[in-house]
Amino acid sequence: MEPERLFKRKIYDRLLQWKESSKGKRALFIEGARRIGKSTIVKAFARNEYESFIFIDFTKCSQEVKNLFNDVSDLNYIFLRLQLAYGVQLVERKSLIVFDEVQFQPLARQAIKSFVEDHRYDYIETGSLISIRKNTENILIPSEEERISMYPMDYEEFRWALGDTATIPLLRSVWEHPQPLKEVHRKLMRDFRLYMLVGGMPQAVDAYLESNNFEVVDHAKRLILDLYDEDFSKIDPTGKAARIFAAIPAQLNSNASRYQISNVIPGAHAEDFVELISEMEKSRTVNISHHSDDPNVDLGSTEDLMQYKMFVGDTGLFVTLAFRDKAFTENIIYERLLSDKLAANLGYLYKNIVAQMLTASGNKLFYHVWPTESGKHNYEVDFLLSHGTKIMPIEVKSSSYKTHVSLDAFCKKYSSRITNDRYLIYTKDYAHEESVRYIPAYLAYFL
């Protein structure tokens, strides 16, 4: 079940924009991973912005309701049956019909074309794994559909949930007028590490607010991971997708230049898993960073589909996934991260949260690896963003160290292609030395 507590979410403003701009001429499809709050926010929007609404949850509705979408030649009959089934009176141009988890009845999605052309009501669809080929096989995807992606609660939404409306405006001011925060920095990092531990899944945030107990929070996240396992079995009944997901912490901890699929599935070859990895990415449960073979402003043109790193879509879930096979009491991350004593081999948590924030801001993720002069080691820049006509390189550290050998080597190698500023994200206060901006992890929210 979705949490009863209604959190303020930024996507609500997107829904208002859609309603005003489309005026019933386009349906809205919200895609995102399970349990990120799609249903909750859509129900709140329906109650607040319409005279009446019908919410059809295709995971729970009767077969009789599902069958209504097998033949849409008589819309009057369908609307009559829906009003009777749900005990709701629909009002022309003042009512909303919601198709929740529409992947369980793909014909309802196909029928959107007819519904929108009829123009009596507005329509919102929500779905998880909806982009996956098997869910839309032989289905005509309607062009009358506007799509938006929903992500876990971002850092500002998390602070709102905790009753804090002051922190992000303060940080935005610091971002626009950079300066060290000195004594305040320690508290800001502690608050940010709390976000990393709890994460942005509404159920986990709700559990934290109700209990102030990480064991309760961890249990809530384990239930979400169980749901993800069910979703992965729909993508891939062989279980390979679930194994690939479960191995993300170990893969990042290995510090390899790519996700080593053969270490997870013996005998596997990267080229055989391009489609499955793409489907996992579309599920929004993971964030994929692809290698850019020749970094330039058009990063997508040099994307290597078989060389990538994989991150968990929500860092709070990552914390639980890393110790999922053990009891909560054995998960050392909670205490060590909160006390800022994270071991070096757990530093990938900071890369995961940066990947999460960059993705939520609408960025496609890229990185670059190349051999050192000796050929014995590699240089690696963690993230590359297109910024105007230049590339912005970003290195992430889980410590206070300011060393940035790879960043320097990248900037030297591609000096004509990069922005004036390059960023090192770390755990200490803001600093600016020569062309490198050292920013605390919480400021990565604004990149």
DANORWO-V204819 format. One record per backbone hydrogen bond with DSSP energy under -0.5 kcal/mol. NH is the residue of the N-H (numbers start at 1). CO is the residue of the C=O. If there is no record, write none. Layout:
# DANORWO-V204819
nh=NH co=CO
nh=NH co=CO
This chain:
# DANORWO-V204819
nh=7 co=5
nh=12 co=9
nh=13 co=10
nh=14 co=10
nh=15 co=11
nh=16 co=12
nh=17 co=13
nh=18 co=14
nh=19 co=15
nh=20 co=16
nh=21 co=17
nh=22 co=18
nh=23 co=19
nh=25 co=22
nh=27 co=144
nh=28 co=123
nh=29 co=146
nh=30 co=28
nh=30 co=125
nh=31 co=29
nh=31 co=148
nh=32 co=127
nh=36 co=33
nh=41 co=37
nh=42 co=38
nh=43 co=39
nh=44 co=40
nh=45 co=41
nh=46 co=42
nh=47 co=43
nh=48 co=44
nh=49 co=45
nh=50 co=46
nh=51 co=94
nh=52 co=94
nh=54 co=96
nh=56 co=54
nh=56 co=98
nh=57 co=55
nh=58 co=56
nh=58 co=100
nh=60 co=57
nh=61 co=57
nh=66 co=62
nh=67 co=63
nh=68 co=64
nh=68 co=65
nh=69 co=66
nh=70 co=67
nh=71 co=68
nh=75 co=73
nh=78 co=74
nh=79 co=75
nh=80 co=76
nh=81 co=77
nh=82 co=78
nh=83 co=79
nh=84 co=80
nh=85 co=81
nh=86 co=82
nh=87 co=83
nh=88 co=83
nh=90 co=88
nh=93 co=120
nh=94 co=91
nh=95 co=91
nh=96 co=52
nh=97 co=122
nh=98 co=54
nh=99 co=124
nh=100 co=56
nh=100 co=98
nh=102 co=99
nh=102 co=126
nh=104 co=101
nh=105 co=102
nh=106 co=103
nh=108 co=105
nh=109 co=105
nh=110 co=106
nh=111 co=107
nh=112 co=109
nh=113 co=110
nh=114 co=111
nh=115 co=111
nh=116 co=112
nh=117 co=113
nh=118 co=114
nh=119 co=115
nh=122 co=95
nh=124 co=97
nh=125 co=28
nh=126 co=99
nh=127 co=30
nh=132 co=129
nh=135 co=132
nh=136 co=132
nh=136 co=133
nh=139 co=136
nh=141 co=139
nh=146 co=27
nh=148 co=29
nh=150 co=31
nh=153 co=200
nh=158 co=154
nh=159 co=155
nh=160 co=156
nh=161 co=157
nh=162 co=158
nh=163 co=160
nh=164 co=159
nh=165 co=163
nh=170 co=166
nh=171 co=167
nh=172 co=168
nh=173 co=169
nh=174 co=170
nh=175 co=171
nh=176 co=172
nh=177 co=173
nh=184 co=181
nh=185 co=182
nh=186 co=182
nh=187 co=183
nh=188 co=184
nh=189 co=185
nh=190 co=186
nh=191 co=187
nh=192 co=188
nh=193 co=189
nh=194 co=190
nh=195 co=191
nh=196 co=192
nh=197 co=193
nh=198 co=194
nh=199 co=195
nh=202 co=200
nh=204 co=201
nh=205 co=201
nh=206 co=202
nh=207 co=203
nh=208 co=204
nh=209 co=205
nh=210 co=206
nh=211 co=207
nh=212 co=208
nh=217 co=213
nh=218 co=214
nh=219 co=215
nh=220 co=216
nh=221 co=217
nh=222 co=218
nh=223 co=219
nh=224 co=220
nh=225 co=221
nh=226 co=222
nh=227 co=223
nh=228 co=224
nh=229 co=225
nh=230 co=226
nh=231 co=227
nh=232 co=228
nh=233 co=229
nh=234 co=230
nh=234 co=231
nh=235 co=231
nh=236 co=232
nh=239 co=236
nh=243 co=239
nh=244 co=240
nh=245 co=241
nh=246 co=242
nh=247 co=243
nh=248 co=245
nh=251 co=247
nh=252 co=248
nh=253 co=249
nh=254 co=250
nh=255 co=252
nh=256 co=251
nh=259 co=308
nh=260 co=258
nh=261 co=259
nh=263 co=260
nh=264 co=260
nh=264 co=261
nh=265 co=261
nh=266 co=264
nh=268 co=265
nh=272 co=269
nh=273 co=270
nh=274 co=271
nh=277 co=273
nh=278 co=274
nh=279 co=275
nh=280 co=276
nh=281 co=277
nh=282 co=278
nh=283 co=279
nh=284 co=281
nh=285 co=280
nh=286 co=280
nh=287 co=311
nh=289 co=309
nh=290 co=288
nh=290 co=365
nh=291 co=304
nh=291 co=307
nh=292 co=367
nh=293 co=291
nh=293 co=302
nh=295 co=292
nh=299 co=297
nh=301 co=298
nh=302 co=299
nh=303 co=300
nh=304 co=291
nh=305 co=303
nh=307 co=304
nh=308 co=306
nh=309 co=289
nh=311 co=287
nh=313 co=285
nh=318 co=314
nh=319 co=315
nh=320 co=316
nh=321 co=317
nh=322 co=318
nh=323 co=320
nh=324 co=321
nh=326 co=323
nh=330 co=327
nh=331 co=328
nh=332 co=330
nh=336 co=332
nh=337 co=333
nh=338 co=334
nh=339 co=335
nh=340 co=337
nh=341 co=336
nh=346 co=343
nh=347 co=344
nh=349 co=346
nh=350 co=347
nh=351 co=347
nh=352 co=348
nh=353 co=349
nh=354 co=350
nh=355 co=351
nh=356 co=352
nh=357 co=353
nh=358 co=354
nh=359 co=355
nh=360 co=356
nh=361 co=357
nh=362 co=359
nh=363 co=358
nh=365 co=288
nh=367 co=290
nh=368 co=381
nh=370 co=379
nh=372 co=377
nh=375 co=372
nh=379 co=370
nh=381 co=368
nh=382 co=380
nh=383 co=394
nh=384 co=366
nh=385 co=392
nh=387 co=390
nh=390 co=387
nh=391 co=417
nh=392 co=385
nh=393 co=391
nh=394 co=383
nh=395 co=423
nh=397 co=425
nh=408 co=404
nh=409 co=405
nh=410 co=406
nh=411 co=407
nh=412 co=408
nh=413 co=409
nh=414 co=410
nh=415 co=412
nh=417 co=414
nh=418 co=414
nh=419 co=391
nh=422 co=435
nh=423 co=393
nh=424 co=437
nh=425 co=395
nh=425 co=423
nh=426 co=424
nh=426 co=439
nh=427 co=399
nh=431 co=438
nh=433 co=436
nh=436 co=433
nh=437 co=422
nh=437 co=435
nh=438 co=431
nh=438 co=436
nh=439 co=424
nh=439 co=437
nh=441 co=426
nh=443 co=440
nh=444 co=441
nh=445 co=442
nh=446 co=443
nh=447 co=444
